[in-house]
Amino acid sequence: MSRRLRVLHLIDNLNYGGMERVLADLVRRLAQDRYECHVIGLTYLGQFAEGLESSAGLHVAEPMSSRSMLWPRSLAGQIRRIGPDVVHSHSGVWYKGSLAARLAGVRRLIHTDHGRPQPDPWTGRLLERIAAARTDVIVAVSEPLADLLVHRIGVNRAKLVIVHNGVDTDTHRPRPDAGRVRHELGLSQDTPVLGSIGRLEPIKGYDIMLEAFRRLWATWSQGPRPALVIAGDGSERPSLAALADRAGASDGIRLLGWREDVAELHATFNLFTLASRSEGTSISLLEAMSAGLCPVVTDVGGNAGVLGPGLAHRLVRPDNPDALAAAWRAALQEPDARLRDADAARQRVLAKFAIDAMVEAYERLYLGANS
């Protein structure tokens, strides 16, 4: 029996976020008779590490000195002891991970960029340009992101591969609303629910979403007022809670924090929305569309590619609360069109963003393909 290929993932942590979920799903789905997976969290592990130990060796990086950006000796030693055939780094750890992997003598280095920060400081871009020179294959999760990496970072296009994120379309499928979440949140069966799931960080634009909801709430006159239900956690949660209290629409806003019952949330939502300022390929958007929800999202990053031409009319300009509120209103007031688009969303994910295609693409890269 041939030896399993040993793949080591480097990531800052496995807490919340679409990138973290992609890594966890990928590790779980790689065939254990062919791949031996390991994960190093450079700061800690987190939510998505729960249950992952049956599929991968889980490690937290040993303490690193202030000089680790120049010479990550302890991380290189840890990598050397694991002895991977392939190191696969993920956004946020590219420079340090690539240097440590090369110091450890790793022969094949793959990096996935899951989306650019906003703002994208020149110091980070310079370090990642250096990291790109050390990296064998650079993966972008959308076509617009690939173009950004070429023009903003200076990545050699010959090293670039596009691998779209994928989701489990059986787990995330259309379901009837059992009413449990509505009961928990004090929402009637006829209350229209605008739903969102994501990290509560500035790049996700939830401040814009709350302002758009305030404007929708203040002018709504067609039956029961909508509710805005946001699931997720992050550094902006306290400030968003305060903003919701000041918005004059707090009776309609529910900030749920981290939730495990994503399928029930999807069944509760009448549509799914994002107000992101930047995206790679949003996992929460793919999951919602797979669950048969009409999307209303900002036209940033990979969102247009996820929706495709058939749903392009559901894209709105970023940082524009009036445009977002108007798009919500149109979707809620046209239920037949919304339901058609919900079905189109499900079909789009089935055709283009199923998880098996993503896993197969990464397997080819691990085995030595560069395209």
PAFI-967554 format. One line per 2 residues: their letters; for each residue z, y, x of C-alpha. Coordinates in steps of 0.05 Angstrom, whole numbers. Layout:
REM residues N
a) Z,Y,X; ...;
END
This chain:
REM residues 371
ms) 0,0,0; -20,68,29;
rr) 32,121,41; 41,173,-14;
lr) 16,243,1; 77,287,12;
vl) 70,356,-21; 122,411,-12;
hl) 124,470,-59; 155,536,-36;
id) 178,585,-89; 231,638,-95;
nl) 266,602,-153; 252,559,-214;
ny) 285,605,-265; 248,628,-329;
gg) 176,653,-318; 107,624,-328;
me) 96,611,-254; 160,571,-250;
rv) 140,531,-311; 72,516,-282;
la) 103,489,-218; 152,445,-257;
dl) 97,418,-303; 52,404,-243;
vr) 106,366,-206; 122,324,-267;
rl) 50,305,-279; 29,286,-208;
aq) 26,210,-204; 88,186,-168;
dr) 53,126,-139; 6,173,-101;
ye) 47,236,-89; 117,249,-62;
ch) 136,319,-84; 189,366,-58;
vi) 209,436,-79; 246,488,-37;
gl) 274,547,-75; 282,603,-25;
ty) 339,635,-63; 363,584,-115;
lg) 335,533,-165; 347,551,-238;
qf) 328,531,-309; 264,494,-296;
ae) 297,450,-243; 337,415,-297;
gl) 311,343,-302; 261,354,-246;
es) 300,313,-196; 268,249,-223;
sa) 199,275,-202; 214,313,-137;
gl) 264,324,-82; 298,390,-97;
hv) 323,435,-41; 351,505,-33;
ae) 331,541,30; 384,544,84;
pm) 413,614,98; 363,657,135;
ss) 376,715,182; 351,786,173;
rs) 297,769,224; 268,712,181;
ml) 206,752,162; 188,752,236;
wp) 215,684,255; 237,639,196;
rs) 266,587,243; 315,555,193;
la) 261,548,139; 212,519,190;
gq) 265,468,210; 277,448,138;
ir) 202,440,126; 196,399,190;
ri) 251,351,167; 216,340,100;
gp) 151,328,137; 99,348,85;
dv) 25,335,90; 12,396,47;
vh) 54,459,36; 38,495,-30;
sh) 68,564,-34; 72,607,-96;
sg) 73,683,-109; 128,721,-74;
vw) 138,675,-15; 69,674,15;
yk) 81,709,81; 147,676,99;
gs) 125,609,73; 59,609,111;
la) 93,628,177; 148,576,169;
ar) 97,522,151; 55,536,212;
la) 117,537,257; 135,469,227;
gv) 66,442,246; 40,432,175;
rr) -35,421,177; -55,441,106;
li) -29,503,71; -47,522,-1;
ht) -23,585,-36; -27,602,-110;
dh) -25,675,-131; -1,678,-203;
gr) -10,754,-211; -3,819,-174;
pq) 59,863,-179; 53,933,-208;
pd) 58,975,-167; 29,933,-110;
pw) 58,966,-47; 15,970,16;
tg) 69,936,58; 66,874,15;
rl) -10,875,15; -11,879,91;
le) 36,820,99; -5,779,50;
ri) -69,795,87; -37,765,149;
aa) -13,705,108; -83,695,80;
ar) -111,686,151; -62,628,161;
td) -77,595,94; -130,542,83;
vi) -140,550,8; -120,609,-36;
va) -116,596,-111; -123,651,-163;
vs) -105,634,-235; -159,679,-265;
ep) -226,710,-245; -200,783,-246;
la) -142,762,-201; -192,730,-152;
dl) -230,796,-149; -164,833,-136;
lv) -147,787,-79; -214,799,-46;
hr) -216,875,-55; -141,892,-51;
ig) -115,841,-1; -179,826,38;
vn) -179,751,24; -240,714,49;
ra) -277,693,-14; -297,628,19;
kl) -223,608,17; -214,626,-57;
vi) -211,575,-113; -198,591,-186;
vh) -151,542,-222; -134,564,-292;
ng) -63,550,-315; -57,495,-366;
vd) -8,475,-421; 9,411,-458;
td) -30,418,-522; 7,360,-555;
th) 75,391,-544; 49,460,-564;
rp) 13,446,-630; 12,477,-699;
rp) 74,460,-739; 101,481,-808;
da) 158,532,-809; 221,493,-827;
gr) 258,558,-838; 316,544,-790;
vr) 301,602,-744; 290,650,-802;
he) 357,630,-831; 391,639,-763;
lg) 361,709,-755; 372,731,-827;
ls) 297,736,-842; 268,720,-910;
qd) 209,672,-918; 163,730,-934;
tp) 182,774,-874; 122,780,-827;
vl) 145,761,-757; 114,789,-694;
gs) 135,742,-638; 136,747,-562;
ig) 164,702,-507; 168,727,-436;
rl) 207,753,-377; 242,818,-392;
ep) 216,855,-331; 179,922,-325;
ik) 112,889,-312; 115,856,-382;
gy) 116,923,-419; 170,907,-469;
di) 189,981,-471; 119,995,-497;
ml) 126,938,-548; 191,967,-575;
ea) 160,1036,-582; 99,1007,-617;
fr) 145,970,-665; 183,1034,-680;
rl) 118,1068,-700; 96,1008,-742;
wa) 165,1004,-776; 166,1078,-792;
tw) 99,1077,-828; 100,1007,-861;
sq) 90,1008,-936; 57,941,-953;
gp) 113,895,-976; 171,870,-933;
rp) 177,905,-867; 158,862,-806;
al) 208,837,-755; 198,835,-680;
vi) 228,773,-647; 229,772,-571;
ag) 254,710,-533; 266,713,-459;
dg) 312,741,-406; 308,785,-345;
se) 333,848,-311; 311,895,-367;
rp) 349,860,-423; 407,911,-425;
sl) 361,971,-424; 315,941,-477;
aa) 375,927,-521; 396,1000,-514;
la) 324,1023,-528; 322,979,-591;
dr) 386,1012,-616; 356,1081,-606;
ag) 288,1063,-636; 307,1073,-708;
as) 281,1003,-724; 339,961,-697;
dg) 346,924,-763; 278,894,-750;
ir) 286,876,-676; 316,810,-651;
ll) 326,801,-575; 343,727,-570;
gw) 351,716,-495; 331,649,-464;
re) 313,596,-516; 296,522,-511;
dv) 267,517,-582; 199,546,-566;
ae) 163,501,-616; 207,525,-673;
lh) 197,597,-652; 122,588,-653;
at) 126,559,-723; 166,621,-745;
fn) 118,672,-716; 60,700,-757;
lf) 26,723,-693; 40,725,-619;
tl) 40,789,-578; 45,814,-506;
as) 47,885,-480; 39,866,-406;
rs) 18,917,-354; -8,860,-310;
eg) -20,785,-319; -49,726,-282;
ts) -58,673,-335; 1,678,-382;
is) 34,611,-398; 70,639,-458;
ll) 3,663,-486; -30,596,-474;
ea) 28,559,-507; 27,605,-568;
ms) -49,599,-576; -43,523,-569;
ag) 9,525,-625; -43,558,-670;
lc) -20,631,-667; -66,691,-670;
pv) -57,731,-606; -51,807,-601;
vt) -45,824,-527; -61,877,-476;
dv) -127,875,-440; -99,863,-370;
gg) -110,810,-316; -130,743,-343;
na) -115,758,-417; -188,772,-435;
gv) -209,707,-401; -157,669,-441;
lg) -179,698,-507; -253,692,-492;
pg) -308,730,-529; -289,702,-597;
la) -221,735,-596; -236,797,-555;
hr) -223,841,-617; -149,822,-610;
lv) -144,857,-542; -112,926,-538;
rp) -106,978,-483; -43,973,-441;
dn) 12,1026,-442; -12,1049,-511;
pd) 39,1039,-566; -7,1068,-620;
al) -62,1018,-604; -13,960,-604;
aa) 18,981,-670; -51,989,-702;
aw) -73,920,-677; -10,889,-707;
ra) -21,924,-773; -93,900,-777;
al) -73,828,-762; -17,828,-813;
qe) -58,860,-868; -117,812,-860;
pd) -86,743,-867; -152,705,-875;
ar) -179,735,-810; -113,723,-775;
lr) -114,649,-795; -186,641,-772;
da) -167,671,-705; -105,626,-701;
da) -150,565,-707; -199,595,-656;
ar) -141,606,-608; -121,533,-613;
qr) -193,510,-601; -199,556,-541;
vl) -139,526,-506; -161,455,-521;
ak) -229,469,-490; -209,511,-429;
fa) -135,508,-413; -108,437,-422;
id) -57,417,-371; -93,354,-346;
am) -151,396,-320; -103,439,-281;
ve) -68,379,-250; -134,347,-230;
ay) -157,411,-197; -94,415,-154;
er) -100,341,-136; -169,354,-108;
ly) -142,411,-66; -84,368,-40;
lg) -133,314,-20; -175,362,21;
an) -226,393,-25; -236,468,-17;
s) -270,479,-83;
END
